[in-house]
Amino acid sequence: MRIIAVSTLKKYWETHREVEQPLRAWCYEVEHAEWRSSHDVVRHYPYSDPIGDNRVVFNIKGNHNRLVVKIHYNTKVVYIRFIGTHEEYDRINAEMI
């Protein structure tokens, strides 16, 4: 899978150093994944949450941070839609971002 845009995650971990390693690990795993559907994502990440419109929420660093992506399975592209704390996540509509 190809991630658009890893730079968004890098900017985030530059100011939130505690999530750098978990986000780097997530990127590595996603770049080597072969997801064809949300079922594949959940099989690899049991605590991920598909929320519709090919969006998936990932818990990062023990659920302290949330990552929302939109996945185009046919083109194998993962778009970063949001990264933030659990509190910040509670203030957004993950299905619309």
C-alpha distances in whole Angstrom, upper triangle without the diagonal:
4,7,10,12,12,16,17,16,18,21,21,21,24,26,25,25,25,21,20,19,18,15,15,14,12,10,10,9,6,5,6,6,6,8,10,12,13,15,12,12,15,16,14,15,18,19,17,18,17,19,19,18,14,15,14,17,16,19,19,22,24,23,25,22,20,16,16,12,12,9,9,9,10,8,5,6,7,10,13,16,18,19,22,25,26,29,27,24,28,29,26,25,21,21,23,21
4,7,9,9,13,14,14,15,18,19,19,21,24,23,23,24,20,19,19,18,15,14,14,12,9,10,11,8,6,9,9,10,11,13,15,16,18,16,14,18,19,17,17,21,21,18,20,19,20,20,18,15,15,15,17,17,20,19,22,24,24,25,22,19,16,15,12,12,10,10,10,12,9,6,5,6,8,11,14,17,17,21,24,25,28,26,24,27,28,25,24,21,21,22,19
4,6,6,10,10,10,12,15,15,16,18,20,20,20,21,17,16,17,15,12,12,13,11,8,10,11,8,7,11,11,13,13,15,16,16,19,17,14,18,19,17,17,20,20,17,18,17,19,19,17,15,14,14,15,14,17,16,19,22,21,22,18,16,13,12,9,10,9,11,12,14,11,9,6,5,6,7,11,13,14,17,20,22,25,22,20,24,24,22,21,18,19,19,17
3,6,8,8,10,12,13,14,16,18,20,20,21,22,18,17,19,18,14,14,16,13,11,13,15,11,11,15,15,16,16,17,18,18,21,19,17,20,22,20,19,23,22,19,20,18,19,19,17,15,14,15,16,16,19,18,21,23,22,23,19,17,13,12,9,10,10,11,13,15,12,11,7,6,5,6,9,12,13,17,20,22,24,21,20,23,23,20,20,17,18,18,15
4,5,6,7,9,10,12,13,15,17,17,18,20,17,15,17,16,13,13,15,13,11,14,15,13,12,16,17,18,18,20,20,20,23,21,19,22,24,21,20,24,23,20,21,20,20,21,19,17,15,16,16,16,18,17,20,23,22,21,18,16,13,12,10,12,12,14,16,18,15,14,10,8,7,6,9,11,12,15,19,21,23,20,19,23,22,20,20,17,19,18,15
4,5,5,6,9,10,11,12,15,15,15,17,14,12,14,13,10,9,12,11,8,11,13,11,11,14,16,18,18,21,21,21,23,21,19,21,23,20,19,23,22,19,21,21,22,22,21,19,17,16,16,15,17,15,17,21,20,20,16,15,12,13,12,14,14,16,18,20,17,15,12,10,9,8,11,12,11,14,18,20,22,20,19,23,23,21,22,19,21,20,17
4,5,5,6,9,10,10,13,14,15,17,14,12,15,15,12,11,15,14,11,14,17,15,14,18,19,22,22,24,25,24,27,25,22,25,27,24,22,26,24,22,23,23,24,25,23,21,19,19,19,18,19,17,19,22,22,20,17,17,14,15,14,16,17,19,21,23,20,18,15,13,11,10,12,12,12,14,18,21,22,20,19,23,23,21,22,20,22,21,18
4,5,5,6,9,10,12,12,14,16,13,12,15,15,11,12,15,14,12,15,17,15,16,19,20,22,22,24,24,23,26,24,21,23,26,23,21,24,22,20,21,21,21,22,21,20,17,17,16,15,17,15,17,20,19,18,14,14,11,12,12,14,16,18,21,23,20,19,15,13,10,7,9,9,8,11,15,17,19,16,16,20,19,17,19,17,19,18,15
4,5,5,6,9,10,10,11,13,10,8,11,11,7,9,12,10,9,13,15,13,14,17,18,21,20,23,23,22,24,23,19,21,23,20,19,22,20,18,19,20,21,22,22,20,17,16,15,13,14,12,14,17,16,15,12,12,9,11,12,14,16,19,21,23,21,19,16,13,11,8,10,9,7,10,13,16,18,15,15,19,19,18,19,17,19,19,16
4,5,5,6,9,10,10,12,10,8,11,12,9,9,12,12,11,13,16,15,15,19,20,23,23,26,26,25,27,26,22,24,26,23,21,25,23,21,23,24,25,26,25,23,21,20,18,17,17,14,15,19,19,17,14,15,13,15,15,18,19,22,24,26,23,21,18,16,14,12,14,13,11,12,15,18,20,18,18,22,22,21,23,21,23,23,19
4,6,5,7,9,10,13,11,10,13,14,11,12,16,15,14,17,19,19,19,22,23,26,26,29,28,27,30,28,25,27,29,26,24,27,25,23,24,25,25,27,26,24,21,21,19,18,18,16,17,20,19,17,15,15,14,16,16,19,21,23,26,28,25,23,20,17,15,12,14,12,10,11,14,18,19,16,17,21,20,19,22,20,23,22,19
4,5,6,6,8,10,8,8,12,12,10,12,15,14,14,17,19,18,19,22,23,26,25,28,27,25,28,27,23,24,27,24,22,24,22,20,21,23,23,25,25,23,20,19,17,15,15,12,14,17,16,14,11,12,11,13,15,18,20,23,25,28,26,23,20,17,15,12,13,10,7,8,11,14,15,13,14,18,18,17,19,18,21,21,17
4,5,5,5,7,6,5,9,10,8,9,12,13,13,15,17,17,18,21,22,25,25,28,28,26,28,27,23,24,26,23,21,24,22,20,22,24,25,27,27,25,22,20,18,16,15,12,12,16,15,13,11,13,12,15,17,20,22,25,26,29,27,24,21,18,17,14,15,13,10,10,12,15,17,15,16,20,20,20,22,20,24,24,20
4,6,6,9,9,8,11,13,11,12,15,16,15,18,20,20,21,24,25,28,28,31,31,30,32,30,27,28,30,27,25,27,25,24,26,27,28,30,30,28,25,23,21,19,19,15,15,19,19,16,15,16,16,19,20,23,25,27,29,32,29,27,24,21,20,16,18,16,13,13,14,18,19,18,19,22,22,22,25,23,26,26,23
4,6,9,9,9,13,14,13,15,18,18,18,20,23,23,23,26,27,31,30,33,32,30,33,31,28,29,31,28,26,28,25,24,26,27,28,30,30,29,25,24,21,20,18,15,15,18,18,15,13,15,16,19,20,24,26,29,31,34,31,29,26,23,21,17,18,15,12,11,12,16,17,15,17,20,20,20,23,22,26,25,22
4,6,6,7,11,11,11,13,15,16,16,19,21,21,22,25,26,29,28,31,31,28,30,29,25,26,28,25,23,25,22,21,23,25,26,28,29,27,24,22,19,17,15,12,11,15,14,11,10,13,14,17,19,23,25,28,30,33,31,28,25,22,20,17,18,14,11,10,10,13,15,14,15,18,19,19,22,21,25,25,22
4,5,5,8,10,10,11,14,15,16,18,20,20,22,24,25,29,28,32,31,29,31,29,26,27,28,25,23,25,23,22,25,27,28,30,31,29,26,23,21,18,16,13,11,15,16,13,12,15,16,19,21,24,26,29,30,33,31,28,26,23,22,19,20,17,13,13,13,16,18,17,19,22,22,23,26,24,27,28,25
4,6,7,8,10,11,13,14,16,17,19,20,21,23,24,28,28,31,30,28,29,28,24,25,26,23,20,22,20,20,23,25,26,29,30,28,25,22,19,16,14,10,8,11,13,10,10,13,15,18,20,24,26,29,30,33,32,29,26,23,22,19,20,17,13,12,12,14,16,17,18,20,22,22,25,23,27,28,25
4,6,5,6,8,10,10,12,14,15,16,18,20,21,24,24,27,26,24,26,24,21,21,23,20,17,20,17,17,19,22,23,26,27,24,21,19,16,13,11,7,6,10,11,9,8,11,11,15,17,20,22,25,26,29,28,25,22,19,19,16,17,14,11,10,10,13,15,15,15,19,20,20,22,20,23,25,22
4,6,5,6,9,10,11,12,14,15,16,19,20,23,24,27,27,25,27,25,21,22,24,20,18,21,19,19,21,23,25,27,28,25,22,20,18,15,14,10,9,13,14,13,11,13,13,16,17,21,22,25,26,29,27,24,22,19,18,16,18,15,12,13,13,16,19,18,18,22,23,23,25,22,25,26,23
4,5,5,6,9,10,11,12,14,15,17,18,22,22,26,26,24,25,23,20,21,22,18,17,20,18,18,21,23,25,28,28,26,23,20,18,15,14,10,9,12,14,14,13,15,14,18,18,22,22,25,26,29,27,24,22,19,20,17,20,18,14,15,16,18,21,20,20,23,25,25,26,24,27,28,25
4,6,5,6,9,10,11,12,14,16,16,20,20,23,23,21,22,20,17,18,19,15,13,16,15,14,18,20,22,24,25,23,20,17,15,11,10,7,6,9,11,11,10,11,11,15,16,19,20,23,23,26,25,22,20,17,18,15,17,16,12,13,14,15,18,18,18,21,23,22,24,21,24,25,23
4,5,5,6,9,10,10,12,14,15,19,18,22,22,20,21,19,16,18,19,16,14,17,15,14,17,19,21,23,23,20,18,15,13,10,10,7,8,12,12,12,10,11,9,12,13,16,17,20,21,24,22,19,17,14,14,12,14,13,10,12,13,15,18,17,16,20,21,20,22,19,21,23,20
4,5,5,6,9,10,11,13,14,18,19,22,23,21,23,20,17,19,20,16,15,19,18,17,20,21,23,25,25,22,20,18,17,14,14,11,11,15,16,16,14,14,13,15,15,18,18,21,21,24,22,19,17,15,16,14,17,16,13,15,17,19,22,21,20,24,25,24,25,22,24,26,23
4,5,5,6,9,10,11,12,16,17,21,21,20,20,18,15,17,17,13,13,16,16,15,18,20,23,25,25,22,20,17,16,13,13,10,11,13,15,16,14,15,13,16,16,19,18,21,21,24,22,19,17,15,17,15,18,17,15,17,18,19,23,22,21,24,26,25,26,23,25,26,24
4,5,5,6,9,10,10,14,14,18,18,16,17,15,12,14,15,11,10,14,13,12,15,16,19,21,21,18,16,13,12,9,10,9,10,13,14,15,13,12,10,12,12,15,15,17,17,21,19,16,15,12,13,12,15,14,13,15,16,17,21,20,18,22,24,22,23,19,21,23,21
4,5,5,6,9,10,13,14,17,18,17,19,16,13,16,17,13,13,17,16,15,17,18,20,22,21,18,16,14,14,12,13,12,14,16,17,17,15,14,11,13,12,14,14,16,16,19,17,14,12,10,12,11,14,14,13,16,18,20,23,21,20,23,25,23,23,20,22,23,20
4,6,5,6,9,12,14,18,19,18,19,16,14,17,17,13,14,17,18,16,20,20,23,24,24,20,19,17,17,15,16,14,15,18,19,20,18,17,15,17,15,17,16,18,18,20,18,15,14,13,15,14,18,18,17,19,21,23,26,25,23,27,28,27,27,23,25,26,24
4,6,5,6,10,11,15,16,15,16,13,11,13,13,9,10,14,15,14,17,18,21,22,22,19,18,15,15,13,14,13,15,17,18,19,18,17,14,16,14,16,15,17,16,18,17,14,14,12,15,15,18,18,17,20,21,22,26,25,23,26,28,26,26,22,24,26,24
4,5,5,8,9,12,13,13,14,11,9,12,13,10,10,14,15,13,15,15,18,19,19,15,14,13,14,12,14,14,16,18,18,20,17,16,13,13,11,13,11,13,12,15,14,10,10,8,11,12,15,16,16,19,21,21,25,24,21,24,26,24,24,20,21,23,21
4,6,8,10,14,15,16,17,14,13,16,16,13,14,18,19,17,19,19,21,22,21,17,17,16,17,15,18,17,19,21,21,23,20,19,16,16,14,15,12,14,13,15,13,10,9,9,12,13,17,18,18,21,23,24,28,26,24,27,29,26,26,23,23,25,22
4,7,10,13,15,16,17,13,12,15,15,12,14,17,19,17,20,20,23,23,23,19,19,17,19,17,19,18,20,22,23,24,22,21,18,19,16,17,14,15,14,16,14,11,12,12,15,17,20,21,21,24,26,27,30,29,27,30,31,29,29,25,26,27,25
4,6,9,11,12,13,9,9,12,11,9,11,15,17,15,17,17,20,20,20,16,16,15,16,15,18,18,20,21,22,24,22,20,17,17,15,15,12,13,11,13,13,9,11,11,14,16,19,20,20,23,25,25,29,28,25,28,30,28,27,23,23,25,24
4,6,9,11,12,8,9,13,12,10,13,16,18,16,18,17,20,19,19,15,16,15,18,17,20,20,23,24,24,27,24,22,19,18,16,15,12,12,9,11,11,8,10,11,15,17,20,22,22,26,28,28,31,30,27,30,31,29,27,24,23,25,24
4,6,7,8,5,6,10,10,9,11,14,16,13,15,13,16,16,15,12,13,12,15,15,18,19,22,23,22,25,23,20,17,16,13,12,9,10,7,9,10,7,10,10,14,16,18,20,21,24,26,26,29,28,25,27,29,26,24,21,20,22,22
4,7,8,6,8,11,11,12,14,16,18,15,16,13,16,15,14,11,13,13,17,17,21,22,25,26,25,28,25,22,20,18,15,13,10,9,5,7,10,8,11,12,15,18,19,22,23,26,28,28,31,29,26,28,30,27,25,21,20,22,22
4,5,5,7,9,10,11,13,14,16,13,13,10,13,12,12,8,11,11,14,15,19,21,24,24,23,26,24,20,18,16,13,12,9,9,6,9,12,10,12,12,15,17,18,20,22,25,26,25,28,27,24,26,27,24,22,19,17,20,20
4,5,5,6,9,10,10,11,12,9,9,6,10,9,10,7,9,8,11,12,15,18,21,21,20,23,20,17,15,13,12,11,9,10,9,12,14,12,13,12,14,16,16,18,19,22,23,22,25,24,21,22,24,22,19,16,15,18,18
4,5,5,6,9,10,10,12,10,10,9,12,12,14,11,12,11,13,14,17,19,22,22,21,24,22,19,18,16,15,14,12,14,11,14,17,15,16,15,18,19,20,21,22,24,25,24,27,27,23,24,27,24,22,19,18,21,22
4,6,5,6,9,10,12,11,12,11,14,15,16,12,13,12,14,14,16,18,21,21,21,24,22,19,17,16,15,14,12,13,10,13,15,13,14,14,17,18,20,21,22,24,25,24,28,27,24,26,28,26,24,20,20,23,23
4,5,5,6,8,10,7,9,9,12,13,14,11,11,8,10,10,13,15,18,18,17,20,18,16,14,13,11,12,10,12,11,14,15,12,13,11,14,15,17,18,18,20,22,21,24,23,20,22,25,22,21,17,17,20,20
4,5,5,5,7,6,7,8,12,13,15,12,12,9,10,10,12,15,17,16,16,19,18,15,14,14,13,14,13,15,14,17,19,16,17,15,17,17,18,19,19,21,21,20,23,23,20,21,24,22,21,18,18,21,21
4,6,6,9,9,11,12,15,17,19,15,16,13,14,13,15,17,19,18,18,22,21,18,17,17,17,17,15,17,15,18,20,17,18,17,20,20,22,22,22,24,24,23,26,27,23,25,28,26,25,21,21,25,24
4,6,9,9,12,13,16,18,19,16,16,13,13,11,13,14,16,16,17,20,19,17,16,16,15,16,15,17,15,18,19,16,17,15,18,18,20,20,20,22,22,22,25,25,22,24,27,25,25,21,22,25,24
4,5,5,9,11,14,16,18,15,14,10,10,8,9,11,13,13,13,16,15,13,13,13,13,15,14,17,16,20,20,17,17,15,17,17,18,18,17,19,19,18,22,22,19,21,24,22,22,18,19,22,22
4,6,8,11,14,16,19,16,15,12,11,10,10,13,15,13,13,17,16,15,15,15,16,17,17,20,18,22,23,20,20,18,20,19,20,20,19,20,20,18,22,22,19,21,24,23,22,19,20,23,23
4,6,10,13,16,18,16,14,10,9,7,7,10,12,10,9,13,13,11,12,13,14,16,17,20,19,23,24,21,21,18,19,18,18,17,16,17,16,14,18,19,16,17,21,20,19,16,18,21,21
4,7,10,13,15,12,10,7,6,5,7,10,13,12,10,14,12,10,10,10,11,13,13,17,16,20,21,18,17,14,16,15,15,14,14,15,16,14,17,18,14,16,19,17,17,13,14,18,17
4,6,9,12,11,8,5,5,7,9,12,15,14,12,15,14,11,10,9,11,12,13,16,16,20,21,19,18,15,16,15,14,14,15,16,16,14,17,17,13,14,17,15,14,11,12,15,15
4,6,9,7,6,4,6,9,12,15,18,18,16,18,16,13,12,10,10,10,10,13,13,17,18,16,16,13,14,14,14,14,16,17,18,17,19,19,15,16,18,16,14,11,10,13,14
4,7,7,6,6,7,11,13,17,20,19,17,19,17,13,12,10,10,10,11,14,15,18,20,18,17,15,15,15,13,14,16,17,18,16,18,17,13,14,16,13,11,8,7,10,12
4,5,6,8,10,14,17,20,23,23,20,22,20,16,15,11,11,9,10,12,13,16,18,17,16,14,14,15,14,15,18,20,21,19,21,20,16,17,18,15,12,10,7,10,12
4,5,9,12,15,19,21,25,25,22,24,21,18,15,12,10,8,9,10,12,14,15,15,14,13,12,14,12,15,18,20,22,21,23,21,18,19,19,16,13,10,7,9,11
4,7,10,13,17,19,23,23,21,23,20,16,14,10,8,6,5,7,8,11,13,12,11,10,10,12,12,14,17,19,22,21,23,21,18,19,20,17,14,11,9,11,12
4,7,10,13,16,20,20,17,19,16,13,10,7,5,4,6,9,11,14,15,14,12,9,9,10,9,11,13,16,18,17,19,17,14,16,17,14,12,8,7,9,9
4,6,10,13,16,16,14,16,14,10,8,6,5,6,8,11,12,16,16,14,13,10,10,10,10,11,12,14,16,15,18,16,13,15,17,14,13,9,9,12,12
4,7,9,13,13,11,13,10,7,6,5,7,9,11,15,16,19,20,17,16,12,12,10,10,9,10,11,12,11,14,13,10,12,14,12,12,8,10,13,12
4,6,10,10,8,11,8,6,5,6,8,11,12,16,17,20,20,18,16,13,13,11,12,10,9,11,12,11,14,14,11,14,16,15,15,11,14,16,15
4,7,7,5,7,6,5,7,9,12,15,16,20,20,24,24,21,20,16,16,14,14,12,10,10,10,9,13,13,11,13,16,15,16,13,16,18,17
4,6,5,6,5,6,7,10,13,16,18,21,22,25,25,22,20,16,16,14,14,12,9,9,9,10,13,13,12,15,17,17,18,16,18,20,18
4,6,6,6,9,10,14,16,20,21,25,25,29,28,25,23,20,20,17,18,15,12,11,10,11,14,15,14,17,19,20,21,19,22,24,22
4,6,8,10,12,15,18,21,22,26,26,30,30,26,25,22,22,19,20,17,14,13,11,10,14,16,15,16,19,20,21,19,22,24,23
4,5,7,10,13,16,19,21,24,25,29,29,26,24,20,20,17,17,14,12,11,9,7,11,12,11,12,16,16,18,16,19,21,20
4,7,10,14,17,20,22,26,27,31,30,27,25,21,21,18,17,14,11,9,6,6,9,10,10,12,15,16,18,16,20,22,20
4,7,10,13,17,19,23,24,28,27,24,22,18,17,14,14,10,7,5,4,5,8,9,8,11,13,13,15,14,17,19,17
4,7,10,13,16,20,21,25,24,21,19,15,14,11,11,8,6,6,6,6,9,9,7,10,12,11,13,10,14,15,13
4,7,10,12,16,18,21,20,18,15,12,11,8,8,6,5,7,9,9,12,11,9,12,14,12,13,10,12,14,12
4,7,10,13,15,19,18,16,14,10,9,6,5,5,6,9,11,11,14,12,9,12,13,11,10,7,9,11,9
4,6,10,12,15,14,13,10,6,5,5,5,7,9,12,15,15,18,15,13,16,16,13,13,9,10,11,9
4,7,9,12,12,11,8,6,5,7,7,10,12,16,18,18,21,18,15,18,18,15,13,10,9,11,9
4,6,9,9,7,6,5,6,9,10,13,15,18,21,21,24,22,19,21,22,19,17,13,13,14,13
4,6,6,6,5,6,8,12,13,16,18,22,25,25,27,25,22,25,25,22,20,16,15,16,15
4,6,5,7,8,11,14,16,19,21,24,26,26,29,27,24,26,27,24,22,19,17,19,18
4,6,8,11,13,17,18,22,24,27,30,30,32,30,27,30,31,27,25,22,20,21,21
4,6,9,11,15,17,20,22,26,29,30,32,30,27,30,30,27,25,22,21,21,20
4,7,10,13,16,19,20,24,27,27,30,28,25,28,29,26,24,21,20,21,20
4,6,10,12,15,17,21,24,25,27,25,22,26,26,23,22,18,18,18,17
4,7,9,12,14,17,20,21,23,21,19,22,23,20,19,15,15,16,14
4,6,9,11,15,18,19,22,19,17,20,20,17,16,13,13,13,11
4,6,8,11,15,16,18,16,14,17,17,14,15,12,13,13,10
4,7,10,14,15,16,13,11,14,14,11,11,8,10,9,6
4,7,10,11,13,10,8,12,12,9,10,8,11,11,8
4,7,9,11,9,8,12,12,11,13,11,14,14,11
4,7,8,6,6,10,10,10,13,12,15,16,13
4,5,5,6,9,10,11,14,13,17,18,16
4,5,5,6,9,10,13,12,16,17,16
4,5,5,7,9,13,13,17,17,16
4,5,5,7,10,11,15,15,13
4,5,5,8,8,11,12,11
4,6,8,9,12,13,13
4,7,9,12,12,12
4,6,9,8,8
4,5,6,7
4,5,6
4,6
4
